[in-house]
């Protein structure tokens, strides 16, 4: 989508009305997650990291009785702790971005014309 800006000089009043209806929900959004995309997107990003993928491989490998070295729960513990800490950190950071975006979007603006 392209953003169209029309000056308020009266010459393009019809186009301005049409564009203002089309872009009525124009706002700033810097957040990465929503309530529905938090878990899938977070896991997708975390498992692109080599360390997390390595620990996930160890967890999967430990579920087979032939190659089980530790208890399954002990193998899952480091991965769960790291993922949980990262998720909490990302959620707090994203919530701060959401509050700042809300403050910016609700602030008053001035439009200058000739």
Secondary structure by P-SEA (a helix, b strand, c coil): cbbbbbcccccaaaaaaaaaaaaccbbbbcccccccccaaaaaaaaaccaaaaaaaaaaaaacccccccccccccaaaaaaaaaaaaaaaaaaaaaaaaaaaaaaabbbbbbcc
